[in-house]
Amino acid sequence: RRNGVGFYAMRHTFETVAGECLDQVAVNSVMGHVDQSMASHYRETIGDDRLRRVADHVRTWLYTPSV
């Protein structure tokens, strides 16, 4: 156990890295954020391909060795 390294630090890092995939709607969905915008009232689903792209982007960042 270390100070500052916990569940919310992980969420913060995930949000930061996932945001680089340029699909904030999909990132928010993965994070479980509630969207109160008018667009969200009309949005029925977010495609699995978009959600997968977010997860794959973070996975690639996490497991790619740094030089």
C-alpha positions in Angstrom: 0.0 0.0 0.0 1.3 3.5 -1.0 -0.3 6.9 -0.4 -1.8 8.4 -3.5 -2.0 5.0 -5.3 -5.5 3.7 -5.2 -8.7 3.2 -7.0 -9.2 6.9 -7.8 -5.6 7.3 -9.0 -6.3 4.4 -11.4 -9.5 6.1 -12.6 -7.7 9.4 -13.1 -5.0 7.7 -15.1 -7.5 5.7 -17.2 -9.5 8.9 -18.0 -6.3 10.7 -19.0 -4.9 8.0 -21.2 -8.3 7.0 -22.7 -9.0 10.6 -23.7 -6.2 10.4 -26.2 -8.3 8.1 -28.4 -10.5 11.1 -29.2 -13.9 9.6 -28.4 -14.9 11.2 -25.1 -18.5 9.9 -25.3 -17.1 6.3 -25.3 -14.6 7.1 -22.6 -17.4 8.5 -20.4 -19.5 5.4 -21.0 -16.6 3.1 -20.0 -16.0 5.3 -16.9 -19.7 5.1 -15.9 -20.1 8.9 -16.1 -23.7 10.2 -16.5 -24.1 12.6 -19.4 -27.0 15.1 -18.9 -26.6 16.7 -22.3 -29.4 16.8 -24.8 -27.4 14.6 -27.1 -27.4 11.8 -24.5 -31.2 11.8 -24.5 -31.1 10.9 -28.2 -28.2 8.5 -28.0 -29.6 4.9 -27.8 -26.3 3.0 -27.7 -22.6 3.4 -28.1 -21.2 0.8 -30.5 -19.0 -2.0 -29.1 -16.3 -1.0 -31.6 -16.0 2.4 -30.0 -15.8 0.9 -26.5 -13.3 -1.7 -27.7 -11.2 1.1 -29.2 -11.0 2.9 -25.8 -10.0 -0.3 -24.0 -7.5 -1.3 -26.7 -5.9 2.2 -26.6 -5.4 2.0 -22.8 -4.2 -1.6 -23.0 -1.6 -0.7 -25.6 -0.4 2.2 -23.5 -0.2 0.0 -20.4 1.6 -2.9 -22.0 3.9 -1.2 -24.5 7.4 -1.0 -23.1 8.8 2.5 -22.9 12.1 3.2 -24.6 
